[in-house]
Amino acid sequence: MEELVALCKRRGFIFQSNEIYGGLQGLYDYGPLGVELKNNLKQSWWSTMVYDRDDVEGLDASILTHPDVLKYSGHEDTFTDPLVDCKSCGLRFREDQIPDQCIGEELTEPRDFNLMFKTNVGPIDDGSSYAYLRPETAQQIFTNFKNVVDSTSRALPFGIAQIGKAFRNEITPRNFIFRVREFEQMELEFFVKPGTDDEWHKKWVDNRLKWWIDQGIDASKIKLLNVTGDDLSHYSKSTIDLMYEFPHGLEELEGIANRTDFDLGSHSKNQEQLNIKSTTITNKSSNAKLAVQDISDNTLVVPYVIEPSAGVDRGVLAILNEAFKVEKLDDGKERLVLSFKPHLAPIKAAVIPLKKNNEDLVAKATELKNLLQKLRLGRVVVENTGNIGKNYRKHDEIGTPMCITIDFDTLEKQLVTIRNRDTMEQESMDIKLVPDYFRNYFLS
Ligand code: GAP
């Protein structure tokens, strides 16, 4: 983990947030390469979950959330961690995460601590008008259920996908970007007919496992955990967690829950007319029935929900961990390489003029960069720093799949040299063939 954190800072993937003022715990900023990696991961999720299917719509809802949403969702009452204080040193921590220095010391009785961030809305700061920063992206998918059904005429089964920020006032943020206070989630709420939920739950677990493997995660490092007992969320009938071997241990990467009819039922008015199976708080505030018409018998049905919920930041950490390799070379030296899957690589290609600031070489390199950039397959850069060896090393370390060198043969014979990050092999190619080669490499 330490090596990874150091690389992330040195090469511009991830920085401690607010660093010049001493930092704020549990917050990180994504730098020039981190933002590309993160966007590529989110784009891959969106393509698979929305574009590649014909039964999912997208949504981008607000982060500030009406308190009633989080009252009826159960978060105001149950989204808590048990917190204790050490009477010896005054440290405050989760009951199940006692720091080494406090083991054996006298602790206070555990008290429930709500993890949601509250903020004032509007000009009056007397606590009468407040909202929460959403603790999960899911809730606004439920509150928009009727809007999406009415505007798209969707029938069951179908899903609504959303990617966005979530906020939790974690008592002990730790392990780099693994447990933070501000993070992103990629969530799908997939609405199904009651009775078909178990079957869909299984399908989604298989589907999500395959997706992570397609992102470059080694299948042997993911274990499925059937969540039971107190670890099962208040809304869930059954949850399977995809547990990944992070550098600090086996921990949750994504959870796939069967949320039953709890959420749509909880946010509905006239609940007594809806034959809701789960136990909900009586809702006197909602103005909508979140149900669909069953055309076979004209009754209203509250759909069950299967929810694959993945953390973007944990995904980025897992992908960095998988990609990070130190290889021994034939000459006895070592090279550090990030072997990202091509679609995730922050920079797709570096075009390198052999001689720094040579006008003709730089012009040719820029011309090729612009041509490749227009293919819209991701970021391409001109690397005008001169030293080819150093450039190869740098681009290995940041995971650039190909380096294209422009030299005097390019000017005279239209030939470029393409070096592959993984094999380190170099091949000479007519510059005219490069766009097709590049396109095929990233689209295959
Ligand atoms: N809507 C369901 C839900 O939010 P969760 O298991 O609490 O379920 C889903 O969160 C995913 O969000 C987790 O699997 C994890 O990847 C990510 N996540 C949760 N808390 C996080 C935190 N404090 N920091 C980073 N990622 C977090």
Boltz pocket constraint, residues with backbone or C-beta under 6 A from the ligand:
constraints:
  - pocket:
      binder: B
      contacts: [[A, 135], [A, 136], [A, 137], [A, 138], [A, 168], [A, 170], [A, 177], [A, 178], [A, 179], [A, 180], [A, 181], [A, 183], [A, 184], [A, 185], [A, 187], [A, 252], [A, 253], [A, 254], [A, 255], [A, 307], [A, 309], [A, 310], [A, 311], [A, 312], [A, 313], [A, 314]]
      max_distance: 6.0
